[in-house]
Amino acid sequence: MSVDVTAEEKVAAGGRLQGTKGSSGGHSTGKIGAYLLLSALALFALIPFSWLLLAAFDSDASISVEVPKAWTLGNFTNLFANEDGVRLMANSLIYAGGATIILVVVTTLAGYALSRYDFRGRRVLMLGILLTRVIPPTATIAPLYVIATDLGFLNTYHGVILILAAIEAPLALWIMKGFFDTVPIEIEEAAWVDGANRLQAAFRVVLPLAGPGVGAGALIAFIGAWNEFLIPLVLISDQDKIPISIGLFRAWVSYTQVDWGFLAALAIIYVIPAVVFYALARRALQASLAGGLAGT
Amino acid sequence: MRRVDGWRDRLTVMAFLAPALILIGVFLVWPALWALYQSFTNRALTGLTAMNPSFVGLDNYTRLLADADFYASLLRTVTFVFFSAIVGQTLFAFLIAYLMANRPGWRLRAVPVFAVIFVLPLAVPETVAALTWASMVNGTESGLINRMIGVLGAGPIQWLQDYAMETVTIVNIWRGLSFAMVLFIAALEGVPRDVLEASMVDGASAWQQLRRVTIPLLRPQILTFLMLTTITTFGIFGLVYFLTRGGPGNATEIIGIYIYNQAFQFFEIGYGSAAGVLLLAILLGLGTYYVRLMRDQV
């Protein structure tokens, strides 16, 4: 399984070991040092967010960090009362939600096949898919634009959705395959014996058991699509169809005319799903970064 | 797992795999091949050559290799990757994690609030990370960092004007450092205690233990993380573009921004593709090594 789980088991074992030793003076200095270092790092991680948190509740915000003279929720009510604000949020939801739905369907199917069927070239295919993970849109953005133009994808929801789904597909596929690997084949075989055919067994027995994995894959895909900046920057010029990332950029570029409080409120709304989903999928994400992709 | 046997099985597998492979094929593999093809043409974004690009052979590449701006951009990117991904997010994060892991009677999991905080810089969208840092390094006297150094008597600094590359490098270190540290702490705490204790009994110093036992044991995790963060950092666009748009001048024009500018500011799709192909070559080289690291898992 994942590196993370093993690490935690070992940590638990280590904790027991340490417990038997008791703590001396040297230990507590070490502990204080560790806490100080951690706190300094936590401050470094958090301070940049101070502007976001203060400006969003400031009735007269600027680009600088200031404690609001008058605290307000007005920026948030403006955001939801304002047609542009609502449209930005709706657009981001359409792009990320659409990409996630497509991705879950196609990677569940492919992940199941790669996990359950042994065929010639399966290994090479898995490694090839992994290799496509390293292709960033940055490198292929020029041809991607030409292809999108030829397919009539410019300024369309479905075009951006498909491209975002493709970008997230390799990682999601690996995660799905890993989770299917953890569902014992015996369970599926039992269903066959009971008269279910392969497809019925796959959908009724395996899929529910692999549910958490499918969920993790979906969350990771949603985050990636939700955060994407370059693809909509290049493919969407229609003001009515831009997602939040581009809205933030356009507002920031217009610098002098921008309502900073409104911008900060928008950024906070934009951050919430990303952070919540990230927290939910953290374990799968860590495993995928630290070497042991879940599975095997 | 079951061997594919007969036409029904083969059909099922193909039907299951097809949608994902088509998606990846059309929007990831095809653009990469198309980039290679276009890099031999003079295709432009608009005008006559947009409709009828003609072959120009290796012209784009000879031009690219003679383009001082391209070299400058490539060198800038390598420096950016070296300091933010390799030194900052890997070396420095590992060092901090090493100082922190296995502290007697203490572990990171015991303080979940820290784990949440450390995930934030990476969890927020890159545009928001850039926006918050834009406020931090704002060049006026009221910018937060300028206020901090003001306490020490230093004058306001135009960070994004005078120290643009340094600033974006630090922003990228900030983004990855704490998350990497959490990963490394988990990995370090996973090193079996008895192995460490055995080496201590054998009289190994802390340094010898780190070099001979801990690092070799964690080599796969460290290398995989290093490869992934290096590859991702080479492909960064939004974080830097949002903050500086590659400026001032082209002081922060990393390779991603260079490609974007060639293709969409100067409308030279063919030339932009050629630069993209070179980036792709670097990434596929690194990617092949990454895939080799992962090979045992298939």
HADDOCK unambig.tbl for C-alpha pairs under 7 A between the chains (distance, minus, plus):
assign (segid A and resid 4 and name CA) (segid B and resid 186 and name CA) 6.77 0.50 0.50
assign (segid A and resid 6 and name CA) (segid B and resid 190 and name CA) 6.69 0.50 0.50
assign (segid A and resid 7 and name CA) (segid B and resid 186 and name CA) 5.67 0.50 0.50
assign (segid A and resid 7 and name CA) (segid B and resid 187 and name CA) 6.13 0.50 0.50
assign (segid A and resid 7 and name CA) (segid B and resid 189 and name CA) 6.18 0.50 0.50
assign (segid A and resid 7 and name CA) (segid B and resid 190 and name CA) 4.10 0.50 0.50
assign (segid A and resid 10 and name CA) (segid B and resid 189 and name CA) 6.73 0.50 0.50
assign (segid A and resid 10 and name CA) (segid B and resid 190 and name CA) 5.16 0.50 0.50
assign (segid A and resid 10 and name CA) (segid B and resid 192 and name CA) 6.80 0.50 0.50
assign (segid A and resid 11 and name CA) (segid B and resid 189 and name CA) 5.60 0.50 0.50
assign (segid A and resid 11 and name CA) (segid B and resid 190 and name CA) 6.31 0.50 0.50
assign (segid A and resid 14 and name CA) (segid B and resid 193 and name CA) 6.60 0.50 0.50
assign (segid A and resid 15 and name CA) (segid B and resid 105 and name CA) 6.86 0.50 0.50
assign (segid A and resid 18 and name CA) (segid B and resid 104 and name CA) 6.28 0.50 0.50
assign (segid A and resid 18 and name CA) (segid B and resid 105 and name CA) 6.19 0.50 0.50
assign (segid A and resid 19 and name CA) (segid B and resid 105 and name CA) 6.92 0.50 0.50
assign (segid A and resid 27 and name CA) (segid B and resid 104 and name CA) 5.98 0.50 0.50
assign (segid A and resid 30 and name CA) (segid B and resid 103 and name CA) 6.58 0.50 0.50
assign (segid A and resid 31 and name CA) (segid B and resid 103 and name CA) 6.41 0.50 0.50
assign (segid A and resid 31 and name CA) (segid B and resid 106 and name CA) 6.72 0.50 0.50
assign (segid A and resid 34 and name CA) (segid B and resid 100 and name CA) 5.55 0.50 0.50
assign (segid A and resid 42 and name CA) (segid B and resid 114 and name CA) 6.86 0.50 0.50
assign (segid A and resid 42 and name CA) (segid B and resid 117 and name CA) 6.36 0.50 0.50
assign (segid A and resid 42 and name CA) (segid B and resid 118 and name CA) 6.53 0.50 0.50
assign (segid A and resid 45 and name CA) (segid B and resid 117 and name CA) 6.93 0.50 0.50
assign (segid A and resid 45 and name CA) (segid B and resid 118 and name CA) 6.43 0.50 0.50
assign (segid A and resid 45 and name CA) (segid B and resid 121 and name CA) 6.26 0.50 0.50
assign (segid A and resid 45 and name CA) (segid B and resid 174 and name CA) 6.76 0.50 0.50
assign (segid A and resid 48 and name CA) (segid B and resid 132 and name CA) 5.65 0.50 0.50
assign (segid A and resid 48 and name CA) (segid B and resid 133 and name CA) 5.97 0.50 0.50
assign (segid A and resid 48 and name CA) (segid B and resid 136 and name CA) 6.22 0.50 0.50
assign (segid A and resid 49 and name CA) (segid B and resid 132 and name CA) 6.01 0.50 0.50
assign (segid A and resid 51 and name CA) (segid B and resid 132 and name CA) 6.40 0.50 0.50
assign (segid A and resid 51 and name CA) (segid B and resid 135 and name CA) 6.74 0.50 0.50
assign (segid A and resid 52 and name CA) (segid B and resid 132 and name CA) 6.41 0.50 0.50
assign (segid A and resid 63 and name CA) (segid B and resid 135 and name CA) 5.45 0.50 0.50
assign (segid A and resid 64 and name CA) (segid B and resid 135 and name CA) 5.58 0.50 0.50
assign (segid A and resid 64 and name CA) (segid B and resid 142 and name CA) 5.99 0.50 0.50
assign (segid A and resid 64 and name CA) (segid B and resid 143 and name CA) 5.41 0.50 0.50
assign (segid A and resid 64 and name CA) (segid B and resid 144 and name CA) 6.87 0.50 0.50
assign (segid A and resid 65 and name CA) (segid B and resid 143 and name CA) 6.99 0.50 0.50
assign (segid A and resid 65 and name CA) (segid B and resid 144 and name CA) 6.26 0.50 0.50
assign (segid A and resid 106 and name CA) (segid B and resid 19 and name CA) 5.57 0.50 0.50
assign (segid A and resid 106 and name CA) (segid B and resid 20 and name CA) 5.05 0.50 0.50
assign (segid A and resid 107 and name CA) (segid B and resid 20 and name CA) 6.03 0.50 0.50
assign (segid A and resid 109 and name CA) (segid B and resid 16 and name CA) 4.91 0.50 0.50
assign (segid A and resid 109 and name CA) (segid B and resid 17 and name CA) 6.60 0.50 0.50
assign (segid A and resid 110 and name CA) (segid B and resid 16 and name CA) 5.17 0.50 0.50
assign (segid A and resid 110 and name CA) (segid B and resid 17 and name CA) 4.46 0.50 0.50
assign (segid A and resid 110 and name CA) (segid B and resid 20 and name CA) 6.37 0.50 0.50
assign (segid A and resid 113 and name CA) (segid B and resid 13 and name CA) 5.77 0.50 0.50
assign (segid A and resid 113 and name CA) (segid B and resid 16 and name CA) 6.15 0.50 0.50
assign (segid A and resid 113 and name CA) (segid B and resid 17 and name CA) 6.79 0.50 0.50
assign (segid A and resid 115 and name CA) (segid B and resid 1 and name CA) 6.87 0.50 0.50
assign (segid A and resid 116 and name CA) (segid B and resid 1 and name CA) 4.58 0.50 0.50
assign (segid A and resid 116 and name CA) (segid B and resid 2 and name CA) 6.18 0.50 0.50
assign (segid A and resid 117 and name CA) (segid B and resid 1 and name CA) 5.49 0.50 0.50
assign (segid A and resid 117 and name CA) (segid B and resid 2 and name CA) 5.00 0.50 0.50
assign (segid A and resid 117 and name CA) (segid B and resid 3 and name CA) 5.86 0.50 0.50
assign (segid A and resid 117 and name CA) (segid B and resid 4 and name CA) 6.01 0.50 0.50
assign (segid A and resid 118 and name CA) (segid B and resid 1 and name CA) 6.11 0.50 0.50
assign (segid A and resid 118 and name CA) (segid B and resid 2 and name CA) 5.46 0.50 0.50
assign (segid A and resid 118 and name CA) (segid B and resid 3 and name CA) 4.57 0.50 0.50
assign (segid A and resid 118 and name CA) (segid B and resid 4 and name CA) 5.81 0.50 0.50
assign (segid A and resid 119 and name CA) (segid B and resid 3 and name CA) 6.18 0.50 0.50
assign (segid A and resid 119 and name CA) (segid B and resid 4 and name CA) 5.57 0.50 0.50
assign (segid A and resid 123 and name CA) (segid B and resid 298 and name CA) 6.32 0.50 0.50
assign (segid A and resid 127 and name CA) (segid B and resid 291 and name CA) 6.38 0.50 0.50
assign (segid A and resid 130 and name CA) (segid B and resid 291 and name CA) 6.76 0.50 0.50
assign (segid A and resid 131 and name CA) (segid B and resid 287 and name CA) 5.92 0.50 0.50
assign (segid A and resid 131 and name CA) (segid B and resid 288 and name CA) 6.81 0.50 0.50
assign (segid A and resid 131 and name CA) (segid B and resid 291 and name CA) 6.42 0.50 0.50
assign (segid A and resid 132 and name CA) (segid B and resid 28 and name CA) 6.85 0.50 0.50
assign (segid A and resid 134 and name CA) (segid B and resid 231 and name CA) 6.62 0.50 0.50
assign (segid A and resid 134 and name CA) (segid B and resid 283 and name CA) 6.48 0.50 0.50
assign (segid A and resid 134 and name CA) (segid B and resid 284 and name CA) 6.94 0.50 0.50
assign (segid A and resid 134 and name CA) (segid B and resid 287 and name CA) 5.97 0.50 0.50
assign (segid A and resid 135 and name CA) (segid B and resid 280 and name CA) 6.83 0.50 0.50
assign (segid A and resid 136 and name CA) (segid B and resid 235 and name CA) 5.69 0.50 0.50
assign (segid A and resid 138 and name CA) (segid B and resid 235 and name CA) 5.78 0.50 0.50
assign (segid A and resid 138 and name CA) (segid B and resid 237 and name CA) 6.70 0.50 0.50
assign (segid A and resid 138 and name CA) (segid B and resid 256 and name CA) 5.42 0.50 0.50
assign (segid A and resid 139 and name CA) (segid B and resid 256 and name CA) 6.90 0.50 0.50
assign (segid A and resid 139 and name CA) (segid B and resid 276 and name CA) 4.36 0.50 0.50
assign (segid A and resid 139 and name CA) (segid B and resid 277 and name CA) 6.89 0.50 0.50
assign (segid A and resid 139 and name CA) (segid B and resid 279 and name CA) 6.09 0.50 0.50
assign (segid A and resid 139 and name CA) (segid B and resid 280 and name CA) 6.00 0.50 0.50
assign (segid A and resid 140 and name CA) (segid B and resid 31 and name CA) 5.88 0.50 0.50
assign (segid A and resid 140 and name CA) (segid B and resid 32 and name CA) 5.87 0.50 0.50
assign (segid A and resid 140 and name CA) (segid B and resid 35 and name CA) 6.44 0.50 0.50
assign (segid A and resid 140 and name CA) (segid B and resid 276 and name CA) 5.99 0.50 0.50
assign (segid A and resid 142 and name CA) (segid B and resid 263 and name CA) 6.00 0.50 0.50
assign (segid A and resid 142 and name CA) (segid B and resid 269 and name CA) 5.72 0.50 0.50
assign (segid A and resid 142 and name CA) (segid B and resid 272 and name CA) 6.41 0.50 0.50
assign (segid A and resid 142 and name CA) (segid B and resid 273 and name CA) 5.82 0.50 0.50
assign (segid A and resid 143 and name CA) (segid B and resid 31 and name CA) 5.40 0.50 0.50
assign (segid A and resid 143 and name CA) (segid B and resid 34 and name CA) 6.04 0.50 0.50
assign (segid A and resid 143 and name CA) (segid B and resid 35 and name CA) 5.41 0.50 0.50
assign (segid A and resid 143 and name CA) (segid B and resid 273 and name CA) 6.74 0.50 0.50
assign (segid A and resid 144 and name CA) (segid B and resid 31 and name CA) 5.49 0.50 0.50
assign (segid A and resid 163 and name CA) (segid B and resid 27 and name CA) 6.06 0.50 0.50
assign (segid A and resid 166 and name CA) (segid B and resid 23 and name CA) 5.34 0.50 0.50
assign (segid A and resid 166 and name CA) (segid B and resid 24 and name CA) 5.26 0.50 0.50
assign (segid A and resid 166 and name CA) (segid B and resid 27 and name CA) 6.06 0.50 0.50
assign (segid A and resid 166 and name CA) (segid B and resid 28 and name CA) 6.86 0.50 0.50
assign (segid A and resid 167 and name CA) (segid B and resid 28 and name CA) 6.95 0.50 0.50
assign (segid A and resid 169 and name CA) (segid B and resid 24 and name CA) 6.86 0.50 0.50
assign (segid A and resid 227 and name CA) (segid B and resid 125 and name CA) 4.94 0.50 0.50
assign (segid A and resid 227 and name CA) (segid B and resid 126 and name CA) 6.96 0.50 0.50
assign (segid A and resid 229 and name CA) (segid B and resid 238 and name CA) 6.12 0.50 0.50
assign (segid A and resid 230 and name CA) (segid B and resid 238 and name CA) 6.50 0.50 0.50
assign (segid A and resid 245 and name CA) (segid B and resid 127 and name CA) 6.10 0.50 0.50
assign (segid A and resid 249 and name CA) (segid B and resid 242 and name CA) 6.51 0.50 0.50
assign (segid A and resid 267 and name CA) (segid B and resid 128 and name CA) 6.23 0.50 0.50
assign (segid A and resid 271 and name CA) (segid B and resid 124 and name CA) 5.61 0.50 0.50
assign (segid A and resid 271 and name CA) (segid B and resid 125 and name CA) 6.72 0.50 0.50
assign (segid A and resid 274 and name CA) (segid B and resid 123 and name CA) 6.34 0.50 0.50
assign (segid A and resid 274 and name CA) (segid B and resid 124 and name CA) 6.15 0.50 0.50
assign (segid A and resid 275 and name CA) (segid B and resid 120 and name CA) 6.96 0.50 0.50
assign (segid A and resid 275 and name CA) (segid B and resid 123 and name CA) 5.35 0.50 0.50
assign (segid A and resid 275 and name CA) (segid B and resid 124 and name CA) 6.16 0.50 0.50
assign (segid A and resid 278 and name CA) (segid B and resid 123 and name CA) 6.11 0.50 0.50
assign (segid A and resid 286 and name CA) (segid B and resid 183 and name CA) 6.80 0.50 0.50
assign (segid A and resid 289 and name CA) (segid B and resid 225 and name CA) 5.80 0.50 0.50
assign (segid A and resid 290 and name CA) (segid B and resid 183 and name CA) 6.66 0.50 0.50
assign (segid A and resid 290 and name CA) (segid B and resid 221 and name CA) 5.14 0.50 0.50
assign (segid A and resid 290 and name CA) (segid B and resid 224 and name CA) 6.47 0.50 0.50
assign (segid A and resid 290 and name CA) (segid B and resid 225 and name CA) 5.61 0.50 0.50
assign (segid A and resid 291 and name CA) (segid B and resid 220 and name CA) 6.56 0.50 0.50
assign (segid A and resid 291 and name CA) (segid B and resid 221 and name CA) 4.76 0.50 0.50
assign (segid A and resid 291 and name CA) (segid B and resid 224 and name CA) 5.28 0.50 0.50
assign (segid A and resid 291 and name CA) (segid B and resid 225 and name CA) 6.74 0.50 0.50
assign (segid A and resid 296 and name CA) (segid B and resid 297 and name CA) 6.34 0.50 0.50
